[in-house]
Amino acid sequence: MHYAQVQAFGQAPQYLEGPDLPEPAAGQVRLKVLASAVHRLVQMRANGKHFSATSVPLDPSSDGVGIDEATGQVYYVSMFAAPMLAEYANADIKRLVPIPAGADPIAVAALTNPVSSSWLALTERVHDLKPGFSVLVLGVTGTSGRTAIPVARKFGAGTIIGAARNEKALQALVADGSIDKYIVLGDADALSNATAALGHVDVILDYVYGAAASTVLSALQTNADGPPTQYVNIGTIAQEESISLNAQTLRAKNLTLAGSAPGSYSLTGAGKQVPGIVALAATLPKPADVVPYALSEVARVWDTDEARKKRLVLLPWGQ
Ligand SMILES: NC(=O)c1ccc[n+]([C@@H]2O[C@H](COP(=O)([O-])OP(=O)(O)OC[C@H]3O[C@@H](n4cnc5c(N)ncnc54)[C@H](OP(=O)(O)O)[C@@H]3O)[C@@H](O)[C@H]2O)c1
């Protein structure tokens, strides 16, 4: 069987050939792997920068899509249910979610993890949202930030405010009706003023962190007589793991702080959300920045500008 593994943290996975998998154990199904996406999480694991990656050799994949050749059913394979950079995977049937007929396996592989990021933040990490709630998405132009828009609408968001550096991309999201308004993550004073002008927002979903998050939290206007602003950190695409947070910001504002990733929520609770997450991901169009490659090309395409800016999806059986 062909498969790919990182031999040393920080290096590209190598495409290898080894013995076939053992027969599936009781409760497992043998799947032919169709697609597995290189999410930011997967890149972090390959670099040894994620708590789930502790030793090499390692298949850094997190999830993917495979087909049970005996029945023809296509499944989403949940996070860490099986190594997915391989031609075949033996996975626990309880970790599989059937994908509706006709859904694009590449899009489902690319989008399920991004969709889960805002879905789990909104279901597991914030409380008591009223229909029509307002949400500010920091990093709304990224793959995960864009999927936060349909997720927030599904959970009843009334007003969606997008934030990112690329103003043209923000304008396009307003023009097509995806978001209601935007603020630009740029000059700190301008960001501070734009944030203050928003008034109260119910939820902040933050994929960016760093100085932008610090400025937004400091400038935020909250209402002591109303619901709090519930801030949830989801990512650190700005590559700044720490921020400055003035004590006055916490004392003078009606603000709650949380994060969303395994560790902050119960895996049992999150597992119950996966069918809904997959069902929504299966309805979304494949984004333009999703680029499929044969798994045999993994070493060549792994550490490129394209891999950093777009979403690679690796196909063990080729295009
Ligand atoms: N906790 C979870 O469950 C979970 C799940 C999925 C993702 N994440 C995390 O969420 C973050 C975003 O993921 P993603 O899938 O959306 O990634 P992505 O698609 O790579 O995000 C790309 C976007 O990030 C913005 N960006 C890039 N570098 C930036 C910088 N230095 N400062 C500010 N913005 C920058 C760019 O937008 P502009 O140029 O328009 O600003 C770009 O469009 C990552 O840290 C990822 O690990 C967490």
PDBQT file of the ligand as one rigid body, heavy atoms in Angstrom, charges set to zero:
ROOT
HETATM    1  N1  LIG A 401      -9.680  25.665  16.555  1.00  0.00    +0.000 N 
HETATM    2  C1  LIG A 401     -10.152  25.056  15.482  1.00  0.00    +0.000 C 
HETATM    3  O1  LIG A 401     -10.984  24.163  15.566  1.00  0.00    +0.000 OA
HETATM    4  C2  LIG A 401      -9.668  25.484  14.126  1.00  0.00    +0.000 A 
HETATM    5  C3  LIG A 401     -10.210  24.905  12.961  1.00  0.00    +0.000 A 
HETATM    6  C4  LIG A 401      -9.828  25.420  11.709  1.00  0.00    +0.000 A 
HETATM    7  C5  LIG A 401      -8.856  26.427  11.634  1.00  0.00    +0.000 A 
HETATM    8  N2  LIG A 401      -8.296  26.900  12.793  1.00  0.00    +0.000 N 
HETATM    9  C6  LIG A 401      -7.275  27.972  12.744  1.00  0.00    +0.000 C 
HETATM   10  O2  LIG A 401      -7.875  29.160  12.246  1.00  0.00    +0.000 OA
HETATM   11  C7  LIG A 401      -6.892  29.932  11.549  1.00  0.00    +0.000 C 
HETATM   12  C8  LIG A 401      -7.421  30.275  10.164  1.00  0.00    +0.000 C 
HETATM   13  O3  LIG A 401      -7.627  29.070   9.464  1.00  0.00    +0.000 OA
HETATM   14  P1  LIG A 401      -8.058  29.092   7.931  1.00  0.00    +0.000 P 
HETATM   15  O4  LIG A 401      -8.391  27.695   7.594  1.00  0.00    +0.000 OA
HETATM   16  O5  LIG A 401      -9.094  30.116   7.688  1.00  0.00    +0.000 OA
HETATM   17  O6  LIG A 401      -6.685  29.535   7.279  1.00  0.00    +0.000 OA
HETATM   18  P2  LIG A 401      -6.428  30.250   5.907  1.00  0.00    +0.000 P 
HETATM   19  O7  LIG A 401      -7.455  29.895   4.901  1.00  0.00    +0.000 OA
HETATM   20  O8  LIG A 401      -5.016  29.994   5.580  1.00  0.00    +0.000 OA
HETATM   21  O9  LIG A 401      -6.556  31.812   6.242  1.00  0.00    +0.000 OA
HETATM   22  C9  LIG A 401      -6.049  32.636   5.282  1.00  0.00    +0.000 C 
HETATM   23  C10 LIG A 401      -6.479  34.059   5.562  1.00  0.00    +0.000 C 
HETATM   24  O10 LIG A 401      -5.874  34.521   6.745  1.00  0.00    +0.000 OA
HETATM   25  C11 LIG A 401      -5.547  35.900   6.576  1.00  0.00    +0.000 C 
HETATM   26  N3  LIG A 401      -4.162  36.076   7.025  1.00  0.00    +0.000 N 
HETATM   27  C12 LIG A 401      -3.080  35.441   6.585  1.00  0.00    +0.000 A 
HETATM   28  N4  LIG A 401      -1.982  35.861   7.233  1.00  0.00    +0.000 NA
HETATM   29  C13 LIG A 401      -2.401  36.799   8.106  1.00  0.00    +0.000 A 
HETATM   30  C14 LIG A 401      -1.747  37.647   9.046  1.00  0.00    +0.000 A 
HETATM   31  N5  LIG A 401      -0.418  37.598   9.217  1.00  0.00    +0.000 N 
HETATM   32  N6  LIG A 401      -2.492  38.508   9.754  1.00  0.00    +0.000 NA
HETATM   33  C15 LIG A 401      -3.819  38.585   9.585  1.00  0.00    +0.000 A 
HETATM   34  N7  LIG A 401      -4.498  37.809   8.706  1.00  0.00    +0.000 NA
HETATM   35  C16 LIG A 401      -3.793  36.944   7.974  1.00  0.00    +0.000 A 
HETATM   36  C17 LIG A 401      -5.658  36.228   5.093  1.00  0.00    +0.000 C 
HETATM   37  O11 LIG A 401      -6.747  37.089   4.921  1.00  0.00    +0.000 OA
HETATM   38  P3  LIG A 401      -6.519  38.644   4.543  1.00  0.00    +0.000 P 
HETATM   39  O12 LIG A 401      -5.269  38.740   3.754  1.00  0.00    +0.000 OA
HETATM   40  O13 LIG A 401      -7.768  39.004   3.800  1.00  0.00    +0.000 OA
HETATM   41  O14 LIG A 401      -6.450  39.334   5.868  1.00  0.00    +0.000 OA
HETATM   42  C18 LIG A 401      -6.021  34.911   4.439  1.00  0.00    +0.000 C 
HETATM   43  O15 LIG A 401      -7.096  35.005   3.528  1.00  0.00    +0.000 OA
HETATM   44  C19 LIG A 401      -5.606  29.101  11.543  1.00  0.00    +0.000 C 
HETATM   45  O16 LIG A 401      -4.799  29.549  12.619  1.00  0.00    +0.000 OA
HETATM   46  C20 LIG A 401      -6.101  27.691  11.810  1.00  0.00    +0.000 C 
HETATM   47  O17 LIG A 401      -5.112  26.876  12.420  1.00  0.00    +0.000 OA
HETATM   48  C21 LIG A 401      -8.700  26.455  14.019  1.00  0.00    +0.000 A 
ENDROOT
TORSDOF 0
